Amino acid sequence: MKTASRVARAMVSRQWIIATIAVIAGMIVLARLGFWQLDRLDQRRAQNAALAAALASAPVDLNGESLPGDLTSLKNRDAVAQGQFDFAYQGIVKLQNYQNKPGVHLVAPLVLDDGKTAVLVNRGWVPEADSYAAYNEPGALTVNGYIGLTQTLNRDSGVSAVTEELAWYRVDIEAIQAQMPYDLLPIYINQAPEANDAPPFRAEREVDLSEGSHMGYAIQWFIFCATLAIMYAALVYKDVRPK
C-alpha cells in the first residue's frame, strides 16, 4: 500500500504530471476504441438478425407487391416474378469470371404483366461470344432468384456503367434505364442456380452472418490500454523506489 501511495503521489507531482496527463489521455483513446468496436459488434449482430429474418421470409412477389422506400432491406431476399424476356434488349455485363474463365453475365429485362414494367434479370455467366441467342428462353415463364441492388460506385471513377449499346460494366439500373423501352424496377434479380452442366452458370447467394473481428479488436484495444497503464506505473515506480 505504501508503494502504491508513493507511486500515485509521484504521478501527480510536478516532475510527472504532464506525462501522467498524456498517459491518461492515451488510455482514454485506447479504451474508447475498444468500446467503439463493441458498438460495431452490436450493430453487426442487429444487421445479422435482420438479414436472417429477411432470408427466412417468403419470396417477394414482384408482380403483386409494392417495393418499400428503403430498398436495402430487400438485398439478398428471395424473389419471384412472372413474365417474358425481351431478348431484343438483352445486354451483357462485361469482364466477368467463372472458375477463372473470362466471360460475361447475360442481363435481360423480364417484362411483367402490364407490358410496360420490367425487372432486369441476371441470367448468369456465359463465355463471351458474338451472339447469345442460343441461351434464349422464349415464352412466358416464372423466374426465381434473389434480389440485387443497383450497382453504383462510391466515387466517380471516370468509367461509365454503360459502354456500347447493351454492354455494361455493372448493373447500374438508372444508367441502363435510358436504353430500355420499359419502366425498370429499382432492383434486379439474380436468377437462382440450377444443377446443369452447360451455361448460363449462376452464382450462389453469398451471405455473411458472421460477427466479424470486432470482439477481437475490442479486446486488443483494452489490452493496449492496460499495458500502457502498467508500463507507466512501472516507470514511475522505478524512479521513486527506495535506492
Secondary structure by P-SEA (a helix, b strand, c coil): caaaaaaaaaaaccccaaaaaaaaaaaaaaaaaaaaaaaaaaaaaaaaaaaaaaaaccccccccccccccccccccccccccccccccccccccccccccbbbbbbbbbbccccccbbbbbccbbbcccccccccccccbbbbbbbbbcbbbbcccccccccccccccccccccccccccccccccccccccccccccccbbbcbbbbccccaaaaaaaaaaaaaaaaaaaaaaaaaaacccc
